[in-house]
Amino acid sequence: MERPKTMKALVKAHAKEGLWMQNQPIPKIGPDDVLVKISKTGICGTDIHIWNWDAWSRKTVPIPLITGHEFSGKIVETGADVADLSVGQRVSGEGHLVGKHSRASRSGRFHLDPETRGIGINEPGAFAQYLRLPAFNVIPLPDGISDEIGAILDPLGNAVHTALSFDLVGEDVLITGAGPIGIMAAAVAKHIGARHIVITDINQDRLDLAVRVADVTAVNIGNTDLKQVTDDLGLVEGFDVGLEMSGSQAALDQMIGAMVRGGRIAMLGIPPGKSAVDWSGIVLKSITIKGVYGREIFETWYKMLAMLQNGLDISALITHRFGADDFEAGFATMKSGSSGKVVLDWNAGTKTPRK
């Protein structure tokens, strides 16, 4: 059957709030690329920023651009120089397109490459029926990992990268921010053997979801004293490791106050703008803070696939599913704050794209 020449794609077509489903040409691949027929995509917090067209999006995202970077699908075409991948193979992929010239990249630390460009952010993305992807970035999906889970491996990788920044075995862990990535980090910490895991937020729906997904202690700091919780758990000195996932300066300040001396914090959340920091609390407690971005390419992928194959279960985190044509409902659900991960199905139904 001959492939059509156009595809449905979700495009940031105008410099205002929203995204638009349009007909776009199917990408042409080069000798080192593959063409992926998209099956499922996840809606990410970054996609919400792009939808809202906030200050970050306005200075980062070119218009027009096909958005989206969390995906799974099947290879339908391979470039002439691609030897280790095959048509029909189920895949996900690393959404960071790295350069080859920096010291970091040439030494194999690809996640630190300053030339990195993101699919769906700087380059055409995965909210479409087809995606061109460098073969280098392809992640084959093992048979036991579904297309839905394959579509949220990107954010799981953020959680795994953050959680594995420090040794968690037998440690007491505080996670601030019960968004999907914070909940994933709680599940990872539980899986690898942390002792007490406390996750905080002010969104009770998300905290309830964290308990269902990860079976951890969830604390609504809007109505519960964190100090009382730590006393109830028998934490005499505080938490050994903190995972800051909220992007809230107040949450980071609370975390610093709750840490043991010599505690370690991995920080994935980004506070908006510039924030005042109580450096005396950090210095006098000898706290180590590590900034985390993306995934370690490709070590994080190996680790998370191994954990998923060894019993890590995040399936309950996917709370809503929509056909791609119902993307507006999907984005509204994600923006409501009452969901976990929202997945769009690109094989479900067809409607006429609008401009």
Residue, then its C-alpha position, 0 to 999 in steps of 0.5 A: m500500500e502506497r504511503p500518503k504524502t501528507m500527515k496529520a500533525l499538531v502544530k504551533a502555527h500562530a503566536k498565541e495560545g493553543l495548537w492546531m491540527q494541520n496537514q503537513p508533508i510526511p518528513k523525508i529521511g536522510p541516510d542516517d535516519v529512520l521514519v517512525k509511524i507514531s502510535k502513542t504520544g504523551i503530553c508533557g509540562t513543556d507542551i503545556h508551556i508551548w500551548n500557553w505561549d509563555a515567555w519561555s516558549r516565545k523566546t525558544v520555539p520557532i513558528p510554525l513547528i510540529t510539537g511533542h517529544e514523548f512518543s512510541g511507534k514503529i519504524v516504517e523506513t530506514g536510511a541507506d546507512v542504517a544497519d542495526l534497525s529494521v522496518g516493523q521494529r517498535v521504538s521510542g526515542e531520545g528527544h535530544l538531538v546532540g552535536k558532535h563537536s563539544r568536549a562533552s559530546r566527544s567524551g560520550r557525555f551527550h546529555l551535557d552537549p551545548e549544541t543540543r536541540g530538542i524535537g518538538i521544541n527546536e526541531p519538528g516533533a512527535f505530535a504527528q503521524y510520522l516522525r523523522l528521527p536519527a537512528f542514533n536516537v532510536i530506543p528499541l522497545p522490548d516486547g514486554i513494554s507497551d506502546e503506552i509505557g513507551a510513550i512516557l519513557d522520556p519523562l520516566g528518564n527524567a525521574v530515573h536520572t534524578a533519583l539515581s543521582f545519589d545512592l538511595v538504598g536504605e536512605d530516607v528520601l523527600i520528594t517535593g512536587a507530586g507531578p507525574i515526574g515526581i511520582m515516577a521518582a517516588a516509584v523508582a526510589k521505592h523500587i531500588g530500596a529507599r527506606h522512608i519516601v515522603i512526597t509533598d505537594i498542595n494538590q491532593d489529587r496528585l498526592d492520592l495518585a502518588v500513593r496508588v502508583a508508588d505506595v509512599t507517604a504523601v503529605n499535603i503541606g497545605n494542611t499537614d506539618l511536615k515536621q510532624v510527619t518526620d517525627d511520626l516516621g522516627l526521622v531524628e535528624g532529617f532526610d538523607v536525600g532530597l529530590e526537588m521536582s516542583g520548581s517551587q522556591a518555597a518547596l526547596d527552602q522547606m527541603i533544605g530545612a528538612m535535610v540532615r547535615g551533609g544531605r544531598i539534593a538532586m534538583l530537576g524543578i526550575p523555579p521561575g525567574k530569579s529566586a532568593v536562596d538562603w545560602s547559609g542553610i545550605v553552607l552550614k548544613s554542608i548540603t550538596i545540590k546537583g542540577v539535573y537535566g534530561r537523561e544521561i544518554f544513553e545510560t539512563w535508558y538502559k537503567m529504566l528499561a531494566m527496572l521496567q523489566n524487573g518489576l517497576d510498574i508505573s502503568a497507573l500513572i496514565t490516567h487519561r487517554f484520548g484520540a489525537d483528534d481530541f487533543e484539546a480535551g487532552f490538553a485541558t485535562m493535563k492543565s487541570g492538575s487532576s490527572g497523571k500522564v495523558v496519552l494521545d493515540w494517533n491510530a484512533g479516528t480521523k477528523t479533517p485538520r483545521k488551520 
